[in-house]
């Protein structure tokens, strides 16, 4: 539930726009292809978790790489978590500012989200999981309703021709959703806290399949309603689809998108705040929650205001600069650690 809400909350708004811009009518294929990246990241996280069941990634970095290099890689992974959270916080404030509260300063929205998320993170992982459990049926129901009603106006012919420009655009379009689904690598930080670690792969696969089916369906319906050009030029094609739907007396369903976005983002930001706090404690030896969470609130409120001037710049960065950075920490770092662990025979007996 955590994985599904965490990944889908940002994917529903931004993935259709980015993938359609690159892959046009084949964007749904790009999303389908990106599922393989999530499965690879899940496999890496699970393999590392089984070898080091009582430790997080930032802890066994030092065990495998030595004190200084290990600490540097652990800090890099913390920065990955920090940057993801920063971008998500800014996406939230951009969306709320455009759709609901255009006169409210971005920093106020960032600060409000940070305070709410830190409150949840301070309560612990189980509380966040219970919130995800509560909102998931409504979250999925809202998406399925919009996709289902969108099918009534769909024109499947707009999804053709298939692979008109070869596989290149599809592969290019798959990079961004791949790095988003690849965020399942946070399992490397959560693994020691799972009661039944042997179920991690099964639950992860279920989450990835759901994510793949929903994102592929959403992208295909968006294209079949608006064509292969318009969604790529829009900031939030999913919102436009919700506004466009009219079925008897049912219309203006964008309020469902707002629910999906706000509730899901709060869970996602809370999870990342929690993981950032765990990383800070394990890397730097700090234990004072007030100092740690205070630092995270201030830094995210301020820094998420600075990088981008508007949502278009956010999308540009996500499309062009984010994938290489994300792949380092979602794939290359875990794969490298696992290879070193196998070569050096490093392994801790699995807890019972």
RASUL-V794785 format. One record per helix or strand of 3 or more residues. SS is the DSSP state (hx for helix, st for strand). FROM is the first residue (numbers start at 0). LEN is the number of residues. Records with the same first field share a line. If there is no record, write none. Layout:
# RASUL-V794785
SS: FROM-LEN  FROM-LEN
This chain:
# RASUL-V794785
hx: 1-50  56-9  66-33  105-18  124-27  155-4  167-26  196-37  236-8  253-31  288-18  310-34
